[in-house]
Amino acid sequence: MTHRDGTVGPPLARALAFLCVFAGCGRPATVEDCNKVVEKNVEVQLKKGNITDPGDVDREKVRVKASLADKIAQCPGRRITDGMMKCVDQAGTSEEIDKCLHRLF
């Protein structure tokens, strides 16, 4: 959800939380994987709010990653699959990203 001020809300935190609880098959998530999920969430949420200026998007990515630094730090090493990451790449909404991350369950 994008707030009136253009900041990103709960769906991003929820997606990151899903990524942080994976166990089982797959491979360990890398720092890059974790950042990709956060950045993709920021992109789709801002796009939903018609915020597409690359500078604004980049600034929001930096802001969100800083605000979620503790959660992002817990993410590397969690189990994911390449299919999940491909799904995240192709997702157009936060809800679709959530579905991608639920695929292991």
C-alpha positions as CSV (number, residue, x, y, z in Angstrom):
1,M,0.0,0.0,0.0
2,T,1.3,3.4,-0.9
3,H,0.5,6.1,1.7
4,R,-0.6,9.6,0.7
5,D,3.0,10.8,1.1
6,G,4.2,8.2,-1.4
7,T,5.8,6.0,1.2
8,V,5.4,2.2,1.2
9,G,3.2,0.4,3.8
10,P,2.5,-3.0,5.2
11,P,2.5,-5.2,2.1
12,L,6.3,-4.7,1.8
13,A,6.9,-5.7,5.4
14,R,4.6,-8.7,4.9
15,A,6.5,-9.9,1.8
16,L,9.8,-9.5,3.5
17,A,8.5,-11.5,6.5
18,F,7.4,-14.3,4.2
19,L,10.8,-14.4,2.7
20,C,12.4,-14.5,6.2
21,V,10.4,-17.6,7.3
22,F,11.1,-20.0,4.5
23,A,12.4,-23.4,5.3
24,G,12.8,-26.6,3.3
25,C,13.7,-27.1,-0.3
26,G,15.4,-24.5,-2.5
27,R,18.5,-22.6,-1.9
28,P,19.7,-20.0,0.6
29,A,18.6,-16.4,-0.2
30,T,21.4,-14.0,-0.9
31,V,21.5,-10.4,0.1
32,E,20.8,-9.6,-3.6
33,D,17.6,-11.8,-3.5
34,C,16.4,-10.1,-0.3
35,N,17.0,-6.6,-1.7
36,K,15.3,-7.6,-5.0
37,V,12.1,-8.5,-3.1
38,V,12.1,-5.2,-1.3
39,E,12.9,-3.1,-4.4
40,K,10.3,-4.9,-6.5
41,N,7.7,-4.2,-3.8
42,V,8.6,-0.5,-3.7
43,E,8.4,-0.3,-7.5
44,V,5.0,-1.9,-7.8
45,Q,3.6,0.1,-5.0
46,L,4.9,3.4,-6.3
47,K,3.7,2.5,-9.8
48,K,0.2,1.9,-8.4
49,G,0.3,5.4,-7.0
50,N,1.5,6.8,-10.4
51,I,4.9,7.6,-9.0
52,T,7.3,6.6,-11.8
53,D,10.1,9.2,-11.7
54,P,13.3,7.1,-11.5
55,G,14.8,9.5,-8.9
56,D,11.8,9.3,-6.7
57,V,11.7,5.5,-7.0
58,D,15.4,5.2,-6.1
59,R,15.0,7.5,-3.1
60,E,12.1,5.5,-1.8
61,K,14.1,2.2,-2.3
62,V,16.9,3.7,-0.2
63,R,14.4,4.9,2.5
64,V,12.5,1.6,2.7
65,K,15.7,-0.5,2.8
66,A,17.0,1.7,5.7
67,S,13.7,1.4,7.6
68,L,13.7,-2.4,7.2
69,A,17.4,-2.9,7.7
70,D,16.9,-5.2,10.8
71,K,14.4,-7.4,8.9
72,I,16.5,-7.4,5.7
73,A,19.6,-8.5,7.8
74,Q,17.6,-11.6,8.9
75,C,16.7,-12.6,5.3
76,P,19.9,-13.9,3.8
77,G,20.2,-17.7,4.2
78,R,16.5,-18.3,4.3
79,R,15.3,-20.9,1.8
80,I,13.9,-19.7,-1.5
81,T,13.7,-21.2,-5.0
82,D,14.7,-19.7,-8.4
83,G,11.1,-20.1,-9.4
84,M,10.0,-17.8,-6.5
85,M,12.5,-15.2,-7.6
86,K,11.4,-15.4,-11.2
87,C,7.8,-15.0,-10.0
88,V,8.8,-11.9,-8.0
89,D,10.5,-10.4,-11.1
90,Q,7.3,-10.9,-13.1
91,A,4.9,-9.7,-10.4
92,G,2.9,-6.5,-11.1
93,T,1.4,-6.0,-7.6
94,S,2.3,-6.5,-4.0
95,E,-0.4,-9.2,-3.8
96,E,1.3,-11.1,-6.6
97,I,4.7,-10.8,-4.8
98,D,3.0,-12.3,-1.7
99,K,1.7,-15.2,-3.8
100,C,5.2,-15.8,-5.2
101,L,6.6,-16.1,-1.7
102,H,3.8,-18.4,-0.5
103,R,4.7,-21.0,-3.2
104,L,6.7,-23.1,-0.8
105,F,3.8,-23.7,1.6
